[in-house]
Amino acid sequence: MTHTTTDQPARGASGAVVPVLAFAGIVVAVMQTLLVPVIKDLPQLLGTEPSNATWVLTSTLLSGAVATPIMGRLGDLYGKRRMLILSLAVMVVGALVSALTSDLLTMIVGRTLQGFAMGAIPLGIGLMRDMLPRERLGSAMALMSSSIGVGGGLALPAAALVAQHTDWHALFYGAAGLGVLSIALTLLVVPESPMRAKGSFDVPGAIGLSAGLVLLLLPITKGSDWGWSSGTTLGLFAAAVAVLLLWGVFELRHSAPLVDLRTTARREVLLTNLASIMVGVSFYVVSLVLPQLLQLPKATGYGLGQSMVTAGLLVAPLGLTMMFTAPVYARLSAKHGPKTTLILGMLIIAIGYGAGLGLMSAAWQSLVIAVVLGAGIGLAYSSLPALIVGAVPASETGAANGLNTLMRSIGTSVSSAVIGMVLANTANNVGGVAIPTMHGFRVSFLIATAAVAVGLLLAVFLPKRSLPAQHTQLRASSEEDAALAHAEEVLRGFRGRVLDAAGVPVARAKVTLIDRRGRQAGATLSAEDGRYALAVPAEGAYVLAAKAAGHGPLASSATHAGDDRAIDLDLALPAETVDA
């Protein structure tokens, strides 16, 4: 595919785009994590029963799960930048609603609105694919994918500090402020992508998927309270299966489905999504176990007696390590491919949890566990978008990454429910208070290890090439000699080959598209067979400038009518001239 922009093409490859989009992902993670320090106090703060207070967390999870694939599809159809800003704006409104209330119902409404921010992750990845040159794409997507862990790790101690020294509503004001800052930076720095999917928005498909996800995730998150064998839990699971099956039949018959199930059923996409669930499970276990272990009093015999803020600081390296892993991933993936980095990441996660079974007796040991697991989870999370992006057409990037993000959310939801049940069933009752035990912590680590083992098995069976035969493998952005995505993906643009004076294809020639005002409207590198493809933002006259080492430069004028077609135009570079 071609990386072009529309309204501000000259900034399509701006160095600020990646940090701004990654910051949006970090803001989303902060929104999810900011209530962790006050979870145990929510019933008192909201004047309600503990079972009711959990809806403050459950509502965000449900709305995020629903919004993620829907916003991804809307981004493919109407503009990823536009939907990214909308997602963040809804989050800001939700944060302000929560900041101004202590009423349970109003708080749930605010938290539900905040869940819409989850769509920012796949939308950011889609924007990166559409705009960035190949040499920057892999590390950028890795950073965006890992931002959810980075933000969570950094937000935990900050939220704990705020919760200890100010009114807890300040947490929401802070989240709203970060959201406004992210929107402003996005408007200033990030241009809109010209890539659009054909078709219209599938409203019945969106309603069906939303209903199915709510029916599925609701019993997963509330099963511990309702009882796993209760009629309500089992009935909702049965209803979820029925609704999702009917939804699947409808989507297969729809000409422009919300989720292309045929693409999703491809081996590389299906196995990647299933592995994403396992990575989500493993990521959330450490987030649930270590803070509790660190804060339990030493009088228990195994608690480490740390304050809320100190515990947050000791867990924070989990996110920091994920952030620093992004450039390491780019180098490894460039050489070995995202499948190998996914396998390596899962192996490191397994080592971290295995070692963690014997490293629970000192605070510094928790720090070691956080660093090792952060490195493994960072590699695994970084690999997932590259595998997905490499397996789907450019016009489906938003929806496909939205579905992959949803799979991770399902993994964290399952992890939360299962680990919560394990810790509750193994807890000791002291003065009417349930205290988690070391046995429960170790069983939780074993469950995480088992989930990683399943994910590792799934990753092993991924095809060596992350693309079907008619596509090009996307290993990492630094692999500049990878062939360009097929020109049939380019609508409303130019395509062809770059040739030398003898008609021989020229690889890695830089082809730049310049509009009538002299601004850069797109750029790409030719493939090994000389092919290039560039999309145009609008109708009009353009100049295609091509240059390559050992050849003279070329400028060729061409006009595009602006309709949905690609004009074939070969570019013949003259022989290099040598000054006397």
Order of alpha helices (4+ residues) and beta strands (2+ residues): beta-alpha-alpha-alpha-alpha-alpha-alpha-alpha-alpha-alpha-alpha-alpha-alpha-alpha-alpha-alpha-alpha-alpha-alpha-beta-beta-alpha-beta-beta-beta-beta-beta-beta-beta-beta
